[in-house]
Amino acid sequence: MAEYRQIPVNTDPAYTVTIGPGLLKDCGPRLRAIMNPCRMAVVTDNTVAPLYLDTVLQSLAASGFDAFSVTFPAGEGSKNFTTLSAILERLAAERLTRSDCVIALGGGVVGDMAGFAAACYLRGIRYVQMPTTLLAAVDSSVGGKTAIDLAAGKNLAGAFLQPAAVLCDTDCLKTLPPEIFADGAAEAVKTGVLTSPELFALFESGNLTAMPEEAIAQCVAYKAGVVERDEREQGERKLLNLGHTIGHAIEKCSGYTIPHGHAVAAGLAIMARSAAALGEMTPAAIERRDAERICATLSRLGLPISTEYPPDALAGAALSDKKRSGDSITIVIPQEIGQCRLNSIPVGALLFTIRAGWRA
């Protein structure tokens, strides 16, 4: 019998992240254990639907849920008001009520779209995360952040809404193309840099593919603790944005053709090199060559550690980043593997920071 990892997230309301194989086939009974039979809107994309939608719908129906699906085109290009409106109109046409539920079946984009729709519809109804990618499993499915992109930048319209449950079926990782698996590996490495040399070592040694359940569990446990202490991102939770200010700028410069994880990897590499060059890393980190280790680990996992977009373009794109406040912007500085800090700098200083770590 399969073993499952269960990690509580003690927000208000609290929920549990369950990690293990076969959870999609077992989703009906698991959700029935925490909620009464109701209508379920399963939101997914046209890549995930052929793989897993029927399995989920059948499991829900067998447990007494009246489920239907809402599918949209896969990719960051769908993370907009047009897709959100279509989902909301479908929920209304199906006459979902506040006792019903939305399910996010897919990766980070699906989680954002389904979660934001659930937060908006009737001023908020329940939703469940069923991540099917490594990126969604280790990061975006936990914590209640939902958002869409605007022309000015990424994730600029959104809401906080904690899920009722997260069911992370690790069997889904077996169907991921290498580049999509690598996309999630970037967020996992980021977590290792934030939280512990031991977790980072798991990725540095190349064991991510061999031990995905352990990597996911450790990343989720760390994020759960941060979210519990700072649910609305007023302080500590901002650390989770390591590599993201530059990463989001890379995404924007590319017209969102560069995947999120790949952009974050390049952003993390730039910040690591910048911290080393500007004396922001500890003497021990310099001696251990932590910046080089971070870059080597990202490369080994098939991720970029540089970008073709020049520093001035990246700095300009970052001016619309949601982490900006007036004439300052908060960046996350890796002091060593396992220790990072927040630093609020003038907007004009961001270009200097990026130049110190930029590579073509």
N, C-alpha and C positions, 0 to 999 in steps of 0.2 A: 504494500500500500504506500502511495506517495506521501512524502513528508512535506508539510507546508510551514513556511515562516510567517508569523503573524506579528505585525508591529503596530501598536496603538499610537494614534495621533490625538493627543489630549487637548484639542481645540474645543470651541463651543459652537456647534455640537462636535462631540468626539466621534472618531471612526477608526476602522482598522484596515491596514494594508495587508493583504494576504498574498503571498508569493509562492509559486510552485507550479508544477505541470498539471495540465488537464482542467484548469479552472473555468475555461469557457464552456466546456461540456457540462460542468457542474454549477454554472452560474445561477440557474433557476432555484435549486434548493438552497444555495447559500444566501441569495437575496430574500428568499421566502422566510429565512430564519430571522431577518431583521426588519421586514416590512410586510404588511398585509397585501394580498393580491390587488393589483391596480393596473392601470394602463401604462405601458412602457413605450417610449419613443427611442429607438436605437439609432443614434446618429453615427454615420460612418462615411468613408469615402469610397471611390470606385476602384481603389486598389485593394483595400481590406475586405470589402463586401464579398467578392467571389471566394475569398479564403475562409472567412469565419462567420459571416452573417447568419447563414442557415443554422449553424451549430448553436449560436446564441438564441435565435428565435425559437428553435425547437426546445431548448432547455427551459426557456422562460415559459413557453406555452404548457409544457408538461408540469410546471409548478403552479399553474393557475393564473399567470400573468397574461394580459391581452396586449400583445406587442406588435408594433409596426416599425418600419424602417424609414429613415430619411438619409439619402445618399447625395453627396456632392463631389465634384472633381477633386482629386488628390492634389496636394501641393500648397505652398505658402501663398500662391496667387489667389486661392479661394478664401483667404483669411480677411474678409472685408464685409462691408455693410450689405452688399448684394446677397452674399451667401447667408449672412445672419438673418436678413429679412425673410429669405425663402424658408429657412428653418422655422422662424417664429410663425410665419403664415401657416405652415403645415401643422404646427402644434395647435394653433387656434382652429384650423379646419377640422382637426381630429377631436376638438373640444376637450383637450386635457385640462384637468383641474389641479388644484393645489395638493391634492392627495395622490397625484400621479408622479411619474418619474421619467427623467431623461437618462439615457446611457450613452457614454462616449466610448465607442469601440474603434480604436485606432491609435495613431501616434499623436504628437504634440499639437498639430493643427486641429485634428478632430477634437482633442480634449479642450482646446481653447474655444472652438466654435460651439460645441455642445454645452460646455460649462457657462459660457457667456449667454447663450440662449436661455438656459435654465435660470440664470440670475435675472434676466430681463422679463421673462414670461410670467405674467401674473405677479410681478415684483418678486419673483423667486419661488422655484419649486425644486424638489430634490433631484440630484443627479448622481450617477455612479460612474467611476472611471474604470475602464477595462483596457489598459495600455497594451498595444501590440508591437511596440518598438522599444529598443533599449533606452533611447532618449526619454520617452514617456515614462518608462518603468523606473528609471533612476532619478528622474527629476520632475518633469512637468505634471505628472498625474497626482502628485502630492503637494499639498499646501494651499490649494484653493485659488490660485491666480488664474484668471481667464481674460482673454483680450483678443482684439483684432488689430490689424495694421491700418494706419492712415497714410495718405500720400506723403505726409511730413515725416513719417517714421514708423518703426515697429512697435506694436503693443501699446499704442497711445490711447486707445479706448478700451475699457474693460471693467471688471468688477471682481471683488473677492467673494467666492462662494465655496465653502468646504464641501467635498463630496460626502455622500452617505456611506460610501465604501469604495475601496480600490481592490480590484481583483487582477493580479498580475500573473498571467499564464505564461510561464517561461517556455512552453512549447512553441509559442509564437516566434521566439527568437530564431528558431531553426529555419524559418522561411525568409529571413531577412537577407537581402543582397549585402555583400561585404561593405559597400559604401554607406548603406543605411545603418548597419551595425556600428560602423566606425563613427557615424554621426552621434550615436548615444555614448560611445566610448569617450568622447570629448567631455561630456558632462560628468562622467564617472571620474576621469582624471582630475577635472576641476575640483571635485569633492575630495579626492585624495590630497591635493595640494592644500585645500582648506583645513582639513581635519586631522590627518594622521599620516606619519611616515609609513606605518604598517599597511594602511589601505593603498597608499600610492605604490608601495612595493609590489602589491598584488598585480597592478597594471604594468609596472616597470619590468616585472619578470615575465610578462606575456601570458598570465593565467586568466585573463578576463574571459576568453572564450571557453576555457575549461571549467571555470567556476562562476557562471553568471548569477546563480541564485545568491551566492555569498556576496558578490559585488553589489548586487541590487539591494540586498538586505542591509548592508553596511551604509550604503548611500542614503537609503530611505530612513534608516534610524537616525542618521546625522541630521537630515533635513527636517524630520519630524520634531526633533528637539529644538531646532532653530525656530521653526514655525510656531511651536507651542509658546516660546518665549517672546516672539515678535511677529504675531500673525499678520499685522498690517504694514510690515516693512518700514518701521520707524527707526530702526537701529541695526541690530545684529543681522537681521535677514538680508540687509544690503550686501553682506559678504558673499551671498550666493551669486552675486552678479560678477564675480571674478571673470575677467576676459570678455564680459558681455558689452561693455561700452564700446570697445573697438570692434567686437564681433558684430554687434547690431549695425555699426557704421559700414562694415564690409558687406553685410547683407544688403543694406540700402544702396550702396554704390553699385552693387552687382544687379540691381533691379530684382533682388530676391531670387536670383538664379543659383547662388551659392547656398547650400543647405545650412541650417542654423548651427549644427554641431561643428561643421567644418569651419564656419566663420568664427565660432567661439574658440576653437583650437588655435587658429591664427592669432586671435586677440589675446589668448592666454600666453602664447609664446612671445608675443610682442611685449606684454606686461612683465613677463619673467626676465627677458633680456634687458628691458628698461630699468627694472628694479636693481639688477646687478650692475648695470652701467652707471646708474646715478647714486650708488651707495646706499640703496634702500634695503638691501638684503643684509642679514646678520653676517658677522665674520665667519661663523661656522658654515653658513649656507654657501658663502663664497668659496670656502675651502673645499666643501663637498661638491662644488660646481652644480648647485641645485638648478640653476637656470638651464644649463646644458642638459641635465637629466630630464627636466620637464619636456624640453623640445625633442630629445631623443625618444622619449616614451610616446609622445604624440605621433612622431614620424613612424615609429614601429607599428602603431595601430592604424596606419594608413591615413593620417590626418595632416593637413598643411600646417606649416609653422611660419609662413610668410604670406604676403599678399602683393598683388600687382598695383593696388590702389595706393597712391602716394600719401604721405602723412598729412598734407594740407587738405586733401579730399576727405580723408578719414576724420580729421578734426572738424571739418565743416559739417559732415554728415552727423557727427555726434552732438552737434549743438541742439538738435531736437530730441535728444535722448531724454527719457522720462526721469533719469537720475539727476538731471540738471535742476538747480534751484537758483533762480535769478542769474547772477553773474558767476556762479560757482557750479562745479559738478563734482560728484563723489565718485572716486575711483577706488578699486580694491588693489592693494599692493601686496604681492607675495614676498614676505620677509624671509621665509624659508619653507621647505616642504612641511606642511602641517601647521603653519602659522601665517596668517594674513592680517592686514589691518585696513581700515577705511581711512581715506584721506580726501578732504574737501579742498579742491584747488580752484584758482581762478580759471574761467573758461579759456583765457588766453594762454594758460600754461599747459593746456592739454596737448597742443602741437609739439611743444618741447618734450613732453613725456613720450609721445608716440615716436618722435624722431629717434629718441635714444634706443628704442628697441626694434625699429622697423628694419625689415629686410625685404628685398624684391624677390 
